[in-house]
């Protein structure tokens, strides 16, 4: 197995683990902790939510739409556009692409090809 394949597998592992599997495990962990520390210990709440699955259904019914709304607000009016702009500025591919586009606009196609050659 060559170096590229190893790093590609490492990238796929980090993406699957960090974005999906850990997200699911942390969400379930959050549910269990809330249930155990809050709803089982507080008598009034325990009377309302006597079973974990009832708590989970009600929690997801309220929490998921609220989280989607907050995420939507962040994308529309929050910091996402600033984060993406700064990420693009820090990305060497984007810098080279911008330089190449300027060269193309100035009809320096050979220079643009040389700039972008390392990315192919």
Secondary structure as the mmCIF struct_conf table of DSSP 4:
data_model
#
loop_
_struct_conf.conf_type_id
_struct_conf.id
_struct_conf.beg_label_comp_id
_struct_conf.beg_label_asym_id
_struct_conf.beg_label_seq_id
_struct_conf.end_label_comp_id
_struct_conf.end_label_asym_id
_struct_conf.end_label_seq_id
HELX_RH_AL_P HELX_RH_AL_P1 UNK A 3 UNK A 15
HELX_RH_PI_P HELX_RH_PI_P1 UNK A 16 UNK A 21
HELX_RH_AL_P HELX_RH_AL_P2 UNK A 22 UNK A 34
HELX_RH_PI_P HELX_RH_PI_P2 UNK A 35 UNK A 39
TURN_TY1_P TURN_TY1_P1 UNK A 40 UNK A 41
BEND BEND1 UNK A 42 UNK A 42
HELX_RH_AL_P HELX_RH_AL_P3 UNK A 43 UNK A 48
BEND BEND2 UNK A 51 UNK A 51
HELX_RH_AL_P HELX_RH_AL_P4 UNK A 52 UNK A 77
BEND BEND3 UNK A 78 UNK A 79
HELX_RH_AL_P HELX_RH_AL_P5 UNK A 80 UNK A 90
HELX_RH_AL_P HELX_RH_AL_P6 UNK A 92 UNK A 105
TURN_TY1_P TURN_TY1_P2 UNK A 106 UNK A 107
HELX_RH_AL_P HELX_RH_AL_P7 UNK A 109 UNK A 117
TURN_TY1_P TURN_TY1_P3 UNK A 118 UNK A 119
#
